[in-house]
Amino acid sequence: MNSMNPPKILPWVARKAGISDELALKLWRRAVSEAEMLTGQTEGSEYWGLSVERFLCIVEDEVGNLPANTLAPAPQLTWVWRHQTRMSLLSLMAAQNAYRYWQNTWDNLYAQKKAA
């Protein structure tokens, strides 16, 4: 995916936040610029993760800055992204721990057979 191509979820986020697709696209471009500046990259999981996180934060800030006579602000979205990221990391940590456990068990079993 090219960094200037917005994610397919962008119109959904715009509708939920009560902003136009054009404004959402402008905010997405700002988010990818910030992510590029912070990571020094234009590809990779760290870059894309930060791009989405920055986009959701910027959208929330924008919705909070809308005039009072507009629609009520949409529920915040960044917590969903952060929760999903945490859950993904927990799954990876669990898999890594299971791998280490089995590797240690195998090494100990092999060492016992070799010693016998």
TACORNOR-V843742 format. One record per residue. N is the residue number from 1. RES is the residue in three letters. PHI is phi in degrees with one decimal (none if undefined). PSI is psi in radians with two decimals (999 if undefined). D_FIRST is the distance of its C-alpha to the first C-alpha in Angstrom with 1 decimal. Layout:
# TACORNOR-V843742
n:N res:RES phi:PHI psi:PSI d_first:D_FIRST
n:N res:RES phi:PHI psi:PSI d_first:D_FIRST
This chain:
# TACORNOR-V843742
n:1 res:MET phi:none psi:2.29 d_first:0.0
n:2 res:ASN phi:-72.3 psi:2.48 d_first:3.8
n:3 res:SER phi:-62.9 psi:-0.43 d_first:6.3
n:4 res:MET phi:-85.3 psi:-0.26 d_first:8.3
n:5 res:ASN phi:-78.0 psi:2.11 d_first:6.7
n:6 res:PRO phi:-72.1 psi:2.71 d_first:8.7
n:7 res:PRO phi:-68.3 psi:2.71 d_first:8.6
n:8 res:LYS phi:-65.1 psi:-0.31 d_first:10.9
n:9 res:ILE phi:-81.1 psi:-0.16 d_first:13.6
n:10 res:LEU phi:-55.4 psi:-0.83 d_first:14.1
n:11 res:PRO phi:-63.0 psi:-0.61 d_first:17.0
n:12 res:TRP phi:-64.8 psi:-0.79 d_first:18.6
n:13 res:VAL phi:-62.2 psi:-0.72 d_first:18.7
n:14 res:ALA phi:-60.4 psi:-0.80 d_first:20.1
n:15 res:ARG phi:-63.1 psi:-0.77 d_first:22.7
n:16 res:LYS phi:-63.5 psi:-0.62 d_first:23.7
n:17 res:ALA phi:-86.0 psi:-0.21 d_first:24.1
n:18 res:GLY phi:76.4 psi:0.54 d_first:26.0
n:19 res:ILE phi:-119.0 psi:2.88 d_first:24.0
n:20 res:SER phi:-76.3 psi:2.77 d_first:22.7
n:21 res:ASP phi:-62.9 psi:-0.60 d_first:19.1
n:22 res:GLU phi:-64.6 psi:-0.77 d_first:19.5
n:23 res:LEU phi:-66.1 psi:-0.70 d_first:20.6
n:24 res:ALA phi:-61.4 psi:-0.71 d_first:17.8
n:25 res:LEU phi:-64.4 psi:-0.72 d_first:15.2
n:26 res:LYS phi:-61.2 psi:-0.75 d_first:17.4
n:27 res:LEU phi:-67.7 psi:-0.64 d_first:17.5
n:28 res:TRP phi:-62.0 psi:-0.78 d_first:13.8
n:29 res:ARG phi:-62.4 psi:-0.66 d_first:13.7
n:30 res:ARG phi:-64.4 psi:-0.74 d_first:16.6
n:31 res:ALA phi:-64.0 psi:-0.75 d_first:15.2
n:32 res:VAL phi:-68.5 psi:-0.56 d_first:12.2
n:33 res:SER phi:-65.0 psi:-0.76 d_first:15.0
n:34 res:GLU phi:-65.0 psi:-0.73 d_first:17.2
n:35 res:ALA phi:-63.9 psi:-0.69 d_first:14.9
n:36 res:GLU phi:-64.7 psi:-0.73 d_first:14.4
n:37 res:MET phi:-64.2 psi:-0.71 d_first:18.2
n:38 res:LEU phi:-74.9 psi:-0.64 d_first:19.1
n:39 res:THR phi:-96.7 psi:-0.37 d_first:17.1
n:40 res:GLY phi:72.3 psi:0.29 d_first:17.1
n:41 res:GLN phi:-129.9 psi:2.86 d_first:13.6
n:42 res:THR phi:-125.2 psi:0.16 d_first:10.2
n:43 res:GLU phi:-147.8 psi:2.96 d_first:8.6
n:44 res:GLY phi:102.8 psi:2.81 d_first:10.3
n:45 res:SER phi:-67.2 psi:-0.64 d_first:11.7
n:46 res:GLU phi:-63.1 psi:-0.77 d_first:14.2
n:47 res:TYR phi:-62.7 psi:-0.85 d_first:11.9
n:48 res:TRP phi:-67.6 psi:-0.70 d_first:9.8
n:49 res:GLY phi:-61.4 psi:-0.79 d_first:13.2
n:50 res:LEU phi:-66.8 psi:-0.64 d_first:14.9
n:51 res:SER phi:-59.7 psi:-0.83 d_first:12.6
n:52 res:VAL phi:-66.9 psi:-0.75 d_first:13.3
n:53 res:GLU phi:-62.1 psi:-0.79 d_first:16.9
n:54 res:ARG phi:-62.9 psi:-0.72 d_first:17.5
n:55 res:PHE phi:-58.7 psi:-0.84 d_first:16.2
n:56 res:LEU phi:-64.4 psi:-0.66 d_first:18.6
n:57 res:CYS phi:-65.3 psi:-0.75 d_first:21.4
n:58 res:ILE phi:-64.5 psi:-0.71 d_first:21.1
n:59 res:VAL phi:-61.7 psi:-0.78 d_first:21.3
n:60 res:GLU phi:-61.1 psi:-0.73 d_first:24.3
n:61 res:ASP phi:-62.7 psi:-0.74 d_first:25.9
n:62 res:GLU phi:-63.9 psi:-0.75 d_first:25.5
n:63 res:VAL phi:-64.5 psi:-0.64 d_first:27.0
n:64 res:GLY phi:-68.2 psi:-0.38 d_first:29.8
n:65 res:ASN phi:-94.6 psi:0.01 d_first:30.5
n:66 res:LEU phi:-69.8 psi:2.63 d_first:31.0
n:67 res:PRO phi:-58.0 psi:2.69 d_first:34.6
n:68 res:ALA phi:-65.0 psi:-0.42 d_first:36.9
n:69 res:ASN phi:-83.7 psi:0.11 d_first:37.6
n:70 res:THR phi:-88.7 psi:3.13 d_first:34.1
n:71 res:LEU phi:-60.7 psi:2.77 d_first:33.0
n:72 res:ALA phi:-61.9 psi:2.50 d_first:33.2
n:73 res:PRO phi:-64.0 psi:2.57 d_first:30.0
n:74 res:ALA phi:-70.5 psi:2.78 d_first:27.7
n:75 res:PRO phi:-60.2 psi:2.63 d_first:27.9
n:76 res:GLN phi:-66.0 psi:2.52 d_first:25.9
n:77 res:LEU phi:-109.6 psi:-0.37 d_first:22.5
n:78 res:THR phi:-64.4 psi:-0.53 d_first:21.8
n:79 res:TRP phi:-62.6 psi:-0.59 d_first:24.3
n:80 res:VAL phi:-64.5 psi:-0.80 d_first:22.4
n:81 res:TRP phi:-62.3 psi:-0.80 d_first:19.3
n:82 res:ARG phi:-64.9 psi:-0.70 d_first:21.7
n:83 res:HIS phi:-64.1 psi:-0.78 d_first:23.7
n:84 res:GLN phi:-61.4 psi:-0.72 d_first:20.8
n:85 res:THR phi:-63.7 psi:-0.78 d_first:19.9
n:86 res:ARG phi:-61.0 psi:-0.76 d_first:23.6
n:87 res:MET phi:-64.6 psi:-0.67 d_first:24.0
n:88 res:SER phi:-63.2 psi:-0.75 d_first:21.2
n:89 res:LEU phi:-65.5 psi:-0.66 d_first:22.9
n:90 res:LEU phi:-63.0 psi:-0.71 d_first:26.3
n:91 res:SER phi:-62.8 psi:-0.74 d_first:25.3
n:92 res:LEU phi:-66.0 psi:-0.69 d_first:24.1
n:93 res:MET phi:-65.9 psi:-0.69 d_first:27.4
n:94 res:ALA phi:-64.1 psi:-0.75 d_first:29.5
n:95 res:ALA phi:-64.0 psi:-0.73 d_first:28.1
n:96 res:GLN phi:-64.0 psi:-0.75 d_first:28.7
n:97 res:ASN phi:-64.8 psi:-0.69 d_first:32.2
n:98 res:ALA phi:-64.5 psi:-0.71 d_first:33.0
n:99 res:TYR phi:-61.5 psi:-0.80 d_first:32.1
n:100 res:ARG phi:-61.8 psi:-0.73 d_first:34.3
n:101 res:TYR phi:-59.4 psi:-0.87 d_first:37.1
n:102 res:TRP phi:-67.6 psi:-0.63 d_first:37.1
n:103 res:GLN phi:-64.8 psi:-0.77 d_first:36.9
n:104 res:ASN phi:-64.3 psi:-0.73 d_first:39.8
n:105 res:THR phi:-62.0 psi:-0.80 d_first:41.8
n:106 res:TRP phi:-63.5 psi:-0.78 d_first:41.3
n:107 res:ASP phi:-61.4 psi:-0.74 d_first:42.2
n:108 res:ASN phi:-65.9 psi:-0.71 d_first:45.3
n:109 res:LEU phi:-65.0 psi:-0.75 d_first:46.4
n:110 res:TYR phi:-64.2 psi:-0.74 d_first:46.1
n:111 res:ALA phi:-64.6 psi:-0.65 d_first:48.0
n:112 res:GLN phi:-66.5 psi:-0.72 d_first:50.8
n:113 res:LYS phi:-66.3 psi:-0.67 d_first:51.2
n:114 res:LYS phi:-68.5 psi:-0.63 d_first:51.3
n:115 res:ALA phi:-72.8 psi:-0.46 d_first:53.9
n:116 res:ALA phi:-79.0 psi:999 d_first:56.1
